[in-house]
Amino acid sequence: MNAVRFAQNTRIVELMRQPAEERDLGWLKEAVQQAIQLELATLPPYLCGMWSIDSTAGGNTQVFRTLRAIVFDEMSHLGIACNLLTTIGGEPRLADEALVPAYPGPLPGGVRPELKVYLSGLTPESVKMYASIEEPDDPVVRSARAAYTSIGAFYTAILDTFRANPQFITGARQVIKDMEFHGAGNSLDALDTLADVEAAIAVIKEQGEGTSVSPENPHPADAGELAHYYAFLEIVHGRKLVHPEGHPDKWDFQGPVVPMPPVLPMGVVPDGGWPRTGPGAPAADVTALLDKVNGVYSAMLGFLEKTWQQTDADQATDMLDEAIRQMRLLRTPARDLMKRPIPGGAGKNYGPEFRFVAQ
């Protein structure tokens, strides 16, 4: 099972232990490929949370807007990481069962090994999990002390290696796409120089973690937007993160209420996905929806992988546009699943599995 394989995968931890002076081009290529897998691993849980919000039931749309902005950021981060790999002569791998994250399971590479990432509808528990994924090593405000290194610390190690070896940067097969409407740092730009690489990695880190002095996202779509970690904590605490009155140098969850929205009750996807046989097997129409989501998701990954294999810029753009189209096709069948009750499931419904299937 993929989950078992990922539980045994500690490659990022091993890469981080390697002395800086031994981090050569091979180290950097492998590290950036691991970063690509990390970025991909965040998308399915965040999408499940966002799609489970029941807009037909009314209520405040603030949490939906927050999740949508974060999903757009993560998609951009995935593209940036792919540009980081091709600029040093690598080739991103995305459409590979051995590499695509499976749920439930740990994050790729041994990052935050205590954390089990799963797919479910939006709940206080799932949002705490989202925050744990994004947690910095030294946040401005914290829910609990982290025992292991963060995704941001891994990107810092990658950046340090780029800085020590700027000659690795070739500018090869760079995909360019204007996505400023999703946020100030969300466009894909060519990474031709060390300065380009530094700016790109800063976007990934600061959108996810904020900075050492502020929880605000320095590359927002809207003014006042928080970095992902803090935006998730606002949902957890049910309050906006603000400067307490009379304390301009501090932040606390004392602002306006952030209400949890009404949601479709998607259950937690079990290890190996929803069983297809036996007394608990889903009806044929549910199985068809599950297979459809898995097929479209896998096709999307295939188009993304092909995007960074192209030497012609127009062909790369066409492949990326098709990947984005496939992404949009996921929403309707995924939400349809979230409306289908699990027999004997104590009021819980099905939801997408995001399992890779060979095309």
C-alpha positions as CSV (number, residue, x, y, z in Angstrom):
1,M,0.0,0.0,0.0
2,N,1.2,3.5,-0.7
3,A,0.5,4.5,2.9
4,V,2.9,1.8,4.2
5,R,5.5,2.9,1.7
6,F,5.2,6.5,2.7
7,A,5.4,5.6,6.4
8,Q,8.8,4.1,5.7
9,N,9.9,7.1,3.6
10,T,12.3,9.3,5.6
11,R,14.2,10.7,2.7
12,I,13.8,14.3,3.6
13,V,15.1,13.7,7.1
14,E,18.1,11.9,5.6
15,L,18.7,14.7,3.1
16,M,18.6,17.3,6.0
17,R,21.2,15.3,7.9
18,Q,23.7,15.4,5.1
19,P,26.4,18.0,5.8
20,A,26.0,21.2,3.8
21,E,29.4,20.8,2.1
22,E,28.2,17.5,0.7
23,R,25.0,18.8,-0.9
24,D,25.8,18.6,-4.5
25,L,23.7,18.8,-7.7
26,G,22.3,15.3,-7.1
27,W,21.3,16.3,-3.6
28,L,19.5,19.4,-4.8
29,K,17.6,17.5,-7.5
30,E,16.4,14.9,-5.1
31,A,15.5,17.5,-2.5
32,V,13.4,19.6,-4.9
33,Q,11.6,16.4,-6.1
34,Q,10.8,15.7,-2.5
35,A,9.5,19.3,-2.2
36,I,7.2,18.7,-5.2
37,Q,5.8,15.7,-3.5
38,L,5.2,17.8,-0.3
39,E,3.4,20.5,-2.2
40,L,1.2,17.9,-3.9
41,A,0.4,16.2,-0.6
42,T,-1.3,19.3,0.7
43,L,-3.8,19.7,-2.1
44,P,-6.2,16.7,-1.6
45,P,-6.9,17.4,2.2
46,Y,-7.4,21.1,1.6
47,L,-9.7,20.5,-1.4
48,C,-11.8,18.1,0.6
49,G,-12.2,20.6,3.3
50,M,-13.1,23.4,0.8
51,W,-15.5,21.3,-1.3
52,S,-17.3,20.0,1.8
53,I,-18.5,23.5,2.7
54,D,-22.3,23.5,1.9
55,S,-22.9,26.8,0.2
56,T,-26.6,25.9,-0.3
57,A,-27.1,26.0,3.5
58,G,-26.2,29.7,3.8
59,G,-23.9,31.0,6.4
60,N,-20.7,33.0,6.4
61,T,-18.4,32.4,3.3
62,Q,-15.3,33.7,5.0
63,V,-13.8,30.2,5.7
64,F,-14.5,29.1,2.1
65,R,-12.7,32.2,0.7
66,T,-9.8,31.5,3.0
67,L,-9.5,27.9,1.9
68,R,-9.8,28.8,-1.8
69,A,-7.0,31.3,-1.5
70,I,-4.8,28.7,0.2
71,V,-5.5,26.1,-2.5
72,F,-4.6,28.6,-5.2
73,D,-1.3,29.3,-3.4
74,E,-0.5,25.6,-3.0
75,M,-1.1,25.0,-6.7
76,S,1.3,27.9,-7.5
77,H,3.9,26.5,-5.0
78,L,3.7,23.1,-6.9
79,G,4.5,24.9,-10.2
80,I,7.3,27.0,-8.6
81,A,8.9,23.8,-7.2
82,C,8.7,22.2,-10.7
83,N,10.5,25.3,-12.2
84,L,13.1,24.9,-9.4
85,L,13.8,21.4,-10.5
86,T,13.9,22.0,-14.3
87,T,16.2,25.0,-13.9
88,I,18.9,22.7,-12.5
89,G,18.4,20.1,-15.2
90,G,15.9,17.8,-13.4
91,E,12.5,16.5,-14.6
92,P,9.6,16.6,-12.2
93,R,7.8,13.3,-11.5
94,L,4.2,13.5,-10.6
95,A,2.3,10.7,-12.4
96,D,3.9,7.8,-10.6
97,E,2.1,5.6,-8.1
98,A,5.3,5.1,-6.1
99,L,5.5,8.9,-5.5
100,V,1.9,10.2,-5.3
101,P,0.9,10.5,-1.6
102,A,-1.8,8.1,-0.4
103,Y,-4.3,8.9,2.4
104,P,-4.4,8.4,5.3
105,G,-0.6,8.6,5.8
106,P,2.3,10.8,6.8
107,L,3.7,13.7,4.8
108,P,6.4,12.6,2.3
109,G,10.0,12.2,3.4
110,G,9.5,12.0,7.1
111,V,8.5,15.7,7.7
112,R,6.4,15.9,10.8
113,P,6.4,12.1,11.3
114,E,3.9,12.4,14.2
115,L,1.3,13.9,11.8
116,K,-1.2,11.6,10.0
117,V,-2.7,13.4,7.0
118,Y,-6.2,12.2,6.1
119,L,-9.1,13.2,3.8
120,S,-12.4,14.3,5.3
121,G,-14.8,17.1,5.3
122,L,-14.1,20.3,7.1
123,T,-14.1,19.8,10.9
124,P,-12.2,21.5,13.8
125,E,-9.9,18.4,13.9
126,S,-9.1,18.5,10.2
127,V,-8.3,22.2,10.3
128,K,-5.9,21.5,13.2
129,M,-4.2,19.0,10.9
130,Y,-4.0,21.6,8.1
131,A,-2.3,24.0,10.6
132,S,0.2,21.3,11.7
133,I,1.2,20.8,8.0
134,E,2.0,24.5,7.6
135,E,3.5,25.1,11.1
136,P,6.8,27.1,11.1
137,D,9.7,26.2,13.4
138,D,9.3,29.6,15.2
139,P,5.8,31.0,14.6
140,V,4.7,34.4,15.9
141,V,1.9,32.5,17.8
142,R,1.7,28.8,18.2
143,S,-0.8,26.1,19.0
144,A,1.8,23.6,20.3
145,R,5.6,23.1,20.2
146,A,6.6,21.2,17.1
147,A,8.9,18.2,17.8
148,Y,10.3,18.0,14.2
149,T,11.5,20.3,11.5
150,S,9.1,22.2,9.2
151,I,8.5,22.3,5.5
152,G,9.9,25.8,5.7
153,A,13.2,24.6,7.2
154,F,13.5,22.1,4.4
155,Y,13.1,24.9,1.8
156,T,15.7,26.9,3.7
157,A,18.2,24.0,3.2
158,I,17.3,23.9,-0.5
159,L,17.9,27.7,-0.8
160,D,21.2,27.5,1.1
161,T,22.3,24.9,-1.5
162,F,21.3,27.1,-4.4
163,R,23.2,30.0,-2.8
164,A,26.3,27.9,-2.4
165,N,26.0,26.7,-6.0
166,P,24.4,29.3,-8.3
167,Q,26.1,27.7,-11.3
168,F,23.5,24.9,-11.0
169,I,20.9,27.3,-12.3
170,T,20.4,27.0,-16.1
171,G,17.0,28.4,-16.8
172,A,16.0,25.3,-18.6
173,R,12.3,24.4,-19.4
174,Q,10.8,27.2,-17.4
175,V,7.0,27.5,-17.4
176,I,5.6,31.0,-17.3
177,K,2.0,31.8,-16.4
178,D,0.5,35.0,-15.2
179,M,-1.7,34.2,-12.1
180,E,-1.5,37.6,-10.3
181,F,-5.3,37.5,-9.9
182,H,-4.7,34.7,-7.4
183,G,-2.2,36.7,-5.4
184,A,0.9,38.9,-5.7
185,G,3.3,36.0,-5.7
186,N,1.3,33.3,-7.5
187,S,2.5,33.8,-11.1
188,L,5.0,31.3,-12.5
189,D,8.1,33.1,-13.6
190,A,11.3,31.9,-15.2
191,L,14.0,31.1,-12.6
192,D,17.1,32.1,-14.5
193,T,19.2,33.6,-11.7
194,L,19.9,33.1,-8.0
195,A,17.8,36.2,-7.3
196,D,14.8,34.6,-9.1
197,V,15.3,31.4,-7.1
198,E,15.5,33.4,-3.8
199,A,12.3,35.3,-4.6
200,A,10.4,32.1,-5.6
201,I,11.4,30.2,-2.4
202,A,10.5,33.3,-0.3
203,V,6.9,33.2,-1.8
204,I,6.5,29.5,-0.9
205,K,7.8,30.0,2.7
206,E,6.1,33.3,3.5
207,Q,2.7,32.4,2.0
208,G,2.7,29.2,4.1
209,E,4.4,30.4,7.3
210,G,4.4,34.2,7.3
211,T,7.7,35.9,8.5
212,S,9.5,35.9,11.8
213,V,7.9,39.1,12.8
214,S,4.4,38.9,11.3
215,P,1.7,36.3,10.5
216,E,0.6,38.3,7.5
217,N,1.1,37.0,4.0
218,P,3.5,39.3,2.2
219,H,2.2,38.1,-1.2
220,P,-1.6,38.3,-0.7
221,A,-4.6,38.2,-3.1
222,D,-6.4,40.6,-0.7
223,A,-5.1,43.1,1.8
224,G,-4.7,41.7,5.3
225,E,-4.5,38.1,4.2
226,L,-2.7,35.8,6.6
227,A,-0.1,33.1,5.9
228,H,-1.7,29.7,5.7
229,Y,-0.7,28.5,9.2
230,Y,-2.3,31.5,10.9
231,A,-5.3,31.5,8.6
232,F,-6.0,27.9,9.7
233,L,-5.5,28.8,13.4
234,E,-8.2,31.5,13.0
235,I,-10.6,28.8,12.0
236,V,-9.5,26.6,14.9
237,H,-9.9,29.4,17.4
238,G,-13.0,30.8,15.8
239,R,-11.6,34.4,16.0
240,K,-9.5,36.7,13.8
241,L,-5.9,37.2,14.7
242,V,-5.3,40.8,15.7
243,H,-3.2,43.1,17.7
244,P,-4.8,43.3,21.2
245,E,-5.8,46.8,22.2
246,G,-2.8,48.6,23.6
247,H,-0.3,45.9,22.4
248,P,0.7,46.8,18.8
249,D,3.7,44.4,19.0
250,K,1.6,41.3,19.9
251,W,-0.9,39.1,18.1
252,D,-3.8,37.2,19.6
253,F,-7.1,35.6,18.6
254,Q,-9.2,38.4,20.0
255,G,-10.8,39.7,16.8
256,P,-14.2,39.2,15.2
257,V,-15.7,35.8,15.2
258,V,-14.8,33.3,12.4
259,P,-17.8,31.0,12.3
260,M,-17.5,27.4,11.1
261,P,-19.6,27.1,8.0
262,P,-22.2,24.4,7.4
263,V,-20.6,21.4,5.7
264,L,-21.4,18.1,4.0
265,P,-20.5,15.3,6.4
266,M,-17.8,13.6,4.5
267,G,-16.3,10.8,6.5
268,V,-12.6,10.0,6.8
269,V,-11.4,8.0,3.8
270,P,-10.1,4.6,5.1
271,D,-6.7,3.1,4.4
272,G,-6.7,1.8,0.9
273,G,-9.8,3.8,0.0
274,W,-13.4,3.0,0.3
275,P,-13.9,-0.8,0.1
276,R,-15.3,-1.9,-3.3
277,T,-16.4,-5.4,-2.2
278,G,-18.1,-7.0,0.8
279,P,-21.1,-6.0,2.8
280,G,-20.0,-2.4,3.1
281,A,-19.3,-1.9,-0.7
282,P,-20.8,1.3,-2.2
283,A,-23.6,1.3,-4.7
284,A,-22.5,1.2,-8.4
285,D,-23.2,4.9,-8.9
286,V,-20.9,5.7,-6.0
287,T,-18.2,3.4,-7.3
288,A,-18.5,5.2,-10.7
289,L,-18.0,8.6,-9.0
290,L,-15.0,7.4,-7.0
291,D,-13.4,6.0,-10.1
292,K,-14.1,9.2,-12.0
293,V,-12.4,11.4,-9.5
294,N,-9.4,9.1,-9.3
295,G,-9.2,9.0,-13.1
296,V,-9.4,12.8,-13.5
297,Y,-6.9,13.4,-10.7
298,S,-4.5,11.0,-12.3
299,A,-5.0,12.6,-15.7
300,M,-4.3,16.0,-14.2
301,L,-1.0,14.7,-12.7
302,G,-0.1,13.3,-16.1
303,F,-0.6,16.6,-17.8
304,L,1.3,18.4,-15.1
305,E,4.3,16.1,-15.5
306,K,4.2,16.5,-19.3
307,T,4.1,20.3,-18.8
308,W,7.7,20.4,-17.6
309,Q,8.9,17.9,-20.2
310,Q,8.2,20.3,-23.1
311,T,11.0,22.3,-24.7
312,D,8.5,24.4,-26.6
313,A,6.9,27.1,-24.4
314,D,3.5,27.1,-26.2
315,Q,3.2,23.3,-25.8
316,A,4.1,23.6,-22.1
317,T,1.3,26.2,-21.7
318,D,-1.1,24.0,-23.5
319,M,-0.3,21.1,-21.2
320,L,-0.6,23.3,-18.1
321,D,-4.0,24.7,-19.3
322,E,-5.2,21.1,-19.8
323,A,-4.0,20.2,-16.3
324,I,-6.0,23.2,-14.9
325,R,-9.0,22.1,-16.8
326,Q,-8.8,18.6,-15.3
327,M,-8.5,20.1,-11.9
328,R,-11.8,22.0,-12.4
329,L,-13.5,18.8,-13.5
330,L,-12.8,17.3,-10.1
331,R,-15.1,19.5,-8.1
332,T,-18.6,18.2,-9.3
333,P,-18.0,14.5,-8.9
334,A,-16.2,15.1,-5.6
335,R,-19.1,17.1,-4.2
336,D,-21.6,14.5,-5.5
337,L,-19.7,11.9,-3.4
338,M,-20.0,14.1,-0.4
339,K,-23.8,13.9,-0.7
340,R,-23.9,10.1,-0.8
341,P,-24.5,8.5,2.6
342,I,-22.2,5.6,3.7
343,P,-24.4,2.6,4.6
344,G,-24.2,2.2,8.3
345,G,-21.8,5.2,8.4
346,A,-23.4,6.9,11.4
347,G,-24.5,9.9,9.3
348,K,-21.2,10.3,7.4
349,N,-21.0,10.5,3.6
350,Y,-18.5,9.4,1.0
351,G,-15.8,11.6,-0.4
352,P,-13.0,11.5,-3.0
353,E,-10.0,9.2,-2.4
354,F,-7.4,11.0,-4.6
355,R,-5.8,7.7,-5.5
356,F,-3.5,7.5,-8.6
357,V,-4.4,5.1,-11.4
358,A,-2.3,4.5,-14.4
359,Q,-3.8,6.0,-17.6
